[in-house]
Each structure stands twice: as structure tokens, then as C-alpha cells.
Amino acid sequence: MAVRLTNELVARLLMNLGFEQGRVTERNQRVWLHPESGCLGLLPANKAQEVPRPADLVGLKDQLELYGLMDEQDFDYFAAAGSLPVRSVASH
């Protein structure tokens, strides 16, 4: 059964990967920082229950892959299922 992906689920994913919530920008974007790698991500700060914009997901997927925090296939699985594949959970 497919889960409706929301900004809140994406934020939980970031927290599970070790990201910390940072400031909110002028355009109401929450900055997420992964202290160990220096990776940055942005998500709308006021739309937790809304579906993420495709541009936000693509940018985040690229950043996670670039910094070695999550591969594209695992991110695509998360975007479709709302959870990580079992093999990914065991390796993180």
C-alpha cells in the first residue's frame, strides 16, 4: 500500500539520517544541516502535511547521493513507500 509522502515524512527521514533543524529563511524554508558531512537541505517550514514539491525532492535526492548519505534507489523507494527499504535501514 502506497503511503502519501508529506514534508513531515521527509523531515523525519532527514532527522533519522542525522540532520538537524536550522533556521527558517525569508521564503519560509527550513534549513536542514548534516553536521558530520556539511550537507544542507531545504524544506518548506509551514507545510508539514503537504506533498513535497518535485523540485525539493530532486534537489534533496541529489544532495543525499552527493554526500554519500543515501543512494538514489533508496530515496526513490522512500518517496514511493514512505519508508526505507529493510536493507537500507540495517546499513545506516
Buried (B, 14 or more C-beta within 10 A) or exposed (E): EEEEBBBBBBBEBBEEBBBEBEEBEEEEBBBBBBEEBEBBBBBBBEBBEEBBEEEBBEEBBEBBBEBEBBEEEBBEBBBEEBEBBEEBEEEE
